[in-house]
Each structure stands twice: as structure tokens, then as C-alpha cells.
Amino acid sequence: MPTDPQTLPDYERDLLAALAYFLGRDPDAQARACLCMYLRQAEPRIMAQVRYYAHRLSAQTGQPLDPYELLAMISQSPDAVTALLPDLGQVHDAEQPDVFS
């Protein structure tokens, strides 16, 4: 999943450029570092959702599902997970523009 700082909204791109400048990093490397840092900080919230849906799928199928198995499934086969959770819905409406798309 490449990161292209030029595709960021203007203000965030400028903030990233400043952070990369002060840290002496290439903006692409800094963008990856920022994404990794955000994901590490958000890991408890993300994994709480994964645990919830793993529990829900376990109850639905009667088969235990480890949260890390569901995490791998989401990463490797998101369409298969969508088929298992058809009523999940999306936070961002596919018909509406998303500044980060």
C-alpha cells in the first residue's frame, strides 16, 4: 500500500512536509511512519471491533473464530468477510466523495 503525500489534502500535506523536514526524512518515508504510528495508537480500538465481529461470527456459525484469524481474513479476503457480515454497513457512503479516496 504505497503512500503518496501529494494525494493528501493541502493542509495535511503541508504538515507532513514540515514534519519530514524537521526530522530529516523523505516525505514518503514520513508518511509511512505517520500511518504506522497512527495504526499502533489506534490498535486497541481497531482490535476491539475485530474482537466484537469475531465473537459475532462465532455466535452466528457456532464455530470459534480467533480475532487474529478475522484480522487476517479482513486483510486477505475482505469480500469473503463482507459476505459473512452482510449487514455490517459502511461508515463512508460509497456514493459520496471521501477526501482520502
CNS distance restraints for C-alpha pairs under 8 A (distance, minus, plus):
assign (resid   3 and name CA) (resid  28 and name CA) 6.38 0.50 0.50
assign (resid   3 and name CA) (resid  31 and name CA) 6.51 0.50 0.50
assign (resid   3 and name CA) (resid  32 and name CA) 6.52 0.50 0.50
assign (resid   4 and name CA) (resid   8 and name CA) 7.55 0.50 0.50
assign (resid   4 and name CA) (resid  28 and name CA) 6.41 0.50 0.50
assign (resid   4 and name CA) (resid  31 and name CA) 7.78 0.50 0.50
assign (resid   5 and name CA) (resid  13 and name CA) 6.00 0.50 0.50
assign (resid   5 and name CA) (resid  16 and name CA) 7.66 0.50 0.50
assign (resid   5 and name CA) (resid  27 and name CA) 6.74 0.50 0.50
assign (resid   5 and name CA) (resid  28 and name CA) 6.32 0.50 0.50
assign (resid   5 and name CA) (resid  31 and name CA) 6.60 0.50 0.50
assign (resid   6 and name CA) (resid  13 and name CA) 6.73 0.50 0.50
assign (resid   7 and name CA) (resid  13 and name CA) 7.97 0.50 0.50
assign (resid   7 and name CA) (resid 100 and name CA) 7.92 0.50 0.50
assign (resid   8 and name CA) (resid  12 and name CA) 6.20 0.50 0.50
assign (resid   8 and name CA) (resid  13 and name CA) 5.34 0.50 0.50
assign (resid   8 and name CA) (resid 100 and name CA) 6.90 0.50 0.50
assign (resid   9 and name CA) (resid  13 and name CA) 6.03 0.50 0.50
assign (resid   9 and name CA) (resid  99 and name CA) 7.10 0.50 0.50
assign (resid   9 and name CA) (resid 100 and name CA) 7.68 0.50 0.50
assign (resid  10 and name CA) (resid  14 and name CA) 6.19 0.50 0.50
assign (resid  11 and name CA) (resid  15 and name CA) 6.22 0.50 0.50
assign (resid  12 and name CA) (resid  16 and name CA) 6.06 0.50 0.50
assign (resid  13 and name CA) (resid  17 and name CA) 6.13 0.50 0.50
assign (resid  14 and name CA) (resid  18 and name CA) 6.22 0.50 0.50
assign (resid  15 and name CA) (resid  19 and name CA) 6.18 0.50 0.50
assign (resid  16 and name CA) (resid  20 and name CA) 6.02 0.50 0.50
assign (resid  16 and name CA) (resid  27 and name CA) 6.79 0.50 0.50
assign (resid  16 and name CA) (resid  30 and name CA) 7.18 0.50 0.50
assign (resid  16 and name CA) (resid  31 and name CA) 6.89 0.50 0.50
assign (resid  17 and name CA) (resid  21 and name CA) 5.98 0.50 0.50
assign (resid  17 and name CA) (resid  27 and name CA) 6.00 0.50 0.50
assign (resid  18 and name CA) (resid  22 and name CA) 6.17 0.50 0.50
assign (resid  19 and name CA) (resid  23 and name CA) 6.12 0.50 0.50
assign (resid  19 and name CA) (resid  30 and name CA) 7.57 0.50 0.50
assign (resid  20 and name CA) (resid  24 and name CA) 5.76 0.50 0.50
assign (resid  20 and name CA) (resid  25 and name CA) 4.77 0.50 0.50
assign (resid  20 and name CA) (resid  26 and name CA) 6.11 0.50 0.50
assign (resid  20 and name CA) (resid  27 and name CA) 5.39 0.50 0.50
assign (resid  20 and name CA) (resid  30 and name CA) 5.62 0.50 0.50
assign (resid  21 and name CA) (resid  25 and name CA) 6.31 0.50 0.50
assign (resid  21 and name CA) (resid  26 and name CA) 7.79 0.50 0.50
assign (resid  21 and name CA) (resid  27 and name CA) 7.92 0.50 0.50
assign (resid  25 and name CA) (resid  29 and name CA) 6.50 0.50 0.50
assign (resid  25 and name CA) (resid  30 and name CA) 6.08 0.50 0.50
assign (resid  26 and name CA) (resid  30 and name CA) 6.19 0.50 0.50
assign (resid  27 and name CA) (resid  31 and name CA) 5.99 0.50 0.50
assign (resid  28 and name CA) (resid  32 and name CA) 6.40 0.50 0.50
assign (resid  29 and name CA) (resid  33 and name CA) 6.19 0.50 0.50
assign (resid  30 and name CA) (resid  34 and name CA) 6.06 0.50 0.50
assign (resid  31 and name CA) (resid  35 and name CA) 6.19 0.50 0.50
assign (resid  32 and name CA) (resid  36 and name CA) 6.11 0.50 0.50
assign (resid  33 and name CA) (resid  37 and name CA) 6.05 0.50 0.50
assign (resid  34 and name CA) (resid  38 and name CA) 6.08 0.50 0.50
assign (resid  35 and name CA) (resid  39 and name CA) 6.14 0.50 0.50
assign (resid  36 and name CA) (resid  40 and name CA) 6.13 0.50 0.50
assign (resid  37 and name CA) (resid  41 and name CA) 6.19 0.50 0.50
assign (resid  38 and name CA) (resid  42 and name CA) 6.02 0.50 0.50
assign (resid  39 and name CA) (resid  43 and name CA) 5.79 0.50 0.50
assign (resid  42 and name CA) (resid  46 and name CA) 6.11 0.50 0.50
assign (resid  43 and name CA) (resid  47 and name CA) 5.81 0.50 0.50
assign (resid  44 and name CA) (resid  48 and name CA) 6.00 0.50 0.50
assign (resid  45 and name CA) (resid  49 and name CA) 6.58 0.50 0.50
assign (resid  46 and name CA) (resid  50 and name CA) 6.38 0.50 0.50
assign (resid  47 and name CA) (resid  51 and name CA) 5.92 0.50 0.50
assign (resid  47 and name CA) (resid  67 and name CA) 7.69 0.50 0.50
assign (resid  48 and name CA) (resid  52 and name CA) 6.15 0.50 0.50
assign (resid  49 and name CA) (resid  53 and name CA) 6.28 0.50 0.50
assign (resid  50 and name CA) (resid  54 and name CA) 6.00 0.50 0.50
assign (resid  50 and name CA) (resid  67 and name CA) 5.87 0.50 0.50
assign (resid  50 and name CA) (resid  70 and name CA) 6.86 0.50 0.50
assign (resid  50 and name CA) (resid  71 and name CA) 6.60 0.50 0.50
assign (resid  51 and name CA) (resid  55 and name CA) 6.08 0.50 0.50
assign (resid  51 and name CA) (resid  66 and name CA) 7.88 0.50 0.50
assign (resid  51 and name CA) (resid  67 and name CA) 5.02 0.50 0.50
assign (resid  52 and name CA) (resid  56 and name CA) 6.17 0.50 0.50
assign (resid  53 and name CA) (resid  57 and name CA) 5.99 0.50 0.50
assign (resid  54 and name CA) (resid  58 and name CA) 6.07 0.50 0.50
assign (resid  54 and name CA) (resid  65 and name CA) 5.62 0.50 0.50
assign (resid  54 and name CA) (resid  66 and name CA) 6.52 0.50 0.50
assign (resid  54 and name CA) (resid  67 and name CA) 5.38 0.50 0.50
assign (resid  54 and name CA) (resid  70 and name CA) 6.19 0.50 0.50
assign (resid  55 and name CA) (resid  59 and name CA) 6.18 0.50 0.50
assign (resid  55 and name CA) (resid  64 and name CA) 7.83 0.50 0.50
assign (resid  55 and name CA) (resid  65 and name CA) 7.03 0.50 0.50
assign (resid  55 and name CA) (resid  67 and name CA) 7.97 0.50 0.50
assign (resid  56 and name CA) (resid  60 and name CA) 6.11 0.50 0.50
assign (resid  57 and name CA) (resid  61 and name CA) 6.00 0.50 0.50
assign (resid  57 and name CA) (resid  62 and name CA) 8.00 0.50 0.50
assign (resid  57 and name CA) (resid  63 and name CA) 7.97 0.50 0.50
assign (resid  57 and name CA) (resid  65 and name CA) 7.18 0.50 0.50
assign (resid  57 and name CA) (resid  84 and name CA) 7.63 0.50 0.50
assign (resid  57 and name CA) (resid  85 and name CA) 7.91 0.50 0.50
assign (resid  58 and name CA) (resid  62 and name CA) 5.35 0.50 0.50
assign (resid  58 and name CA) (resid  63 and name CA) 5.08 0.50 0.50
assign (resid  58 and name CA) (resid  64 and name CA) 4.93 0.50 0.50
assign (resid  58 and name CA) (resid  65 and name CA) 5.58 0.50 0.50
assign (resid  59 and name CA) (resid  63 and name CA) 7.32 0.50 0.50
assign (resid  59 and name CA) (resid  64 and name CA) 7.98 0.50 0.50
assign (resid  65 and name CA) (resid  69 and name CA) 6.61 0.50 0.50
assign (resid  65 and name CA) (resid  70 and name CA) 7.00 0.50 0.50
assign (resid  66 and name CA) (resid  70 and name CA) 6.60 0.50 0.50
assign (resid  67 and name CA) (resid  71 and name CA) 6.16 0.50 0.50
assign (resid  68 and name CA) (resid  72 and name CA) 6.16 0.50 0.50
assign (resid  69 and name CA) (resid  73 and name CA) 6.18 0.50 0.50
assign (resid  70 and name CA) (resid  74 and name CA) 6.09 0.50 0.50
assign (resid  71 and name CA) (resid  75 and name CA) 6.31 0.50 0.50
assign (resid  72 and name CA) (resid  76 and name CA) 5.97 0.50 0.50
assign (resid  73 and name CA) (resid  77 and name CA) 5.29 0.50 0.50
assign (resid  73 and name CA) (resid  78 and name CA) 6.59 0.50 0.50
assign (resid  73 and name CA) (resid  80 and name CA) 7.73 0.50 0.50
assign (resid  73 and name CA) (resid  81 and name CA) 6.78 0.50 0.50
assign (resid  74 and name CA) (resid  78 and name CA) 4.56 0.50 0.50
assign (resid  74 and name CA) (resid  81 and name CA) 6.21 0.50 0.50
assign (resid  77 and name CA) (resid  81 and name CA) 6.66 0.50 0.50
assign (resid  78 and name CA) (resid  82 and name CA) 6.19 0.50 0.50
assign (resid  79 and name CA) (resid  83 and name CA) 6.22 0.50 0.50
assign (resid  80 and name CA) (resid  84 and name CA) 6.41 0.50 0.50
assign (resid  81 and name CA) (resid  85 and name CA) 6.16 0.50 0.50
assign (resid  82 and name CA) (resid  86 and name CA) 5.54 0.50 0.50
assign (resid  82 and name CA) (resid  88 and name CA) 7.61 0.50 0.50
assign (resid  92 and name CA) (resid  96 and name CA) 7.39 0.50 0.50
assign (resid  92 and name CA) (resid  98 and name CA) 7.49 0.50 0.50
assign (resid  97 and name CA) (resid 101 and name CA) 7.46 0.50 0.50
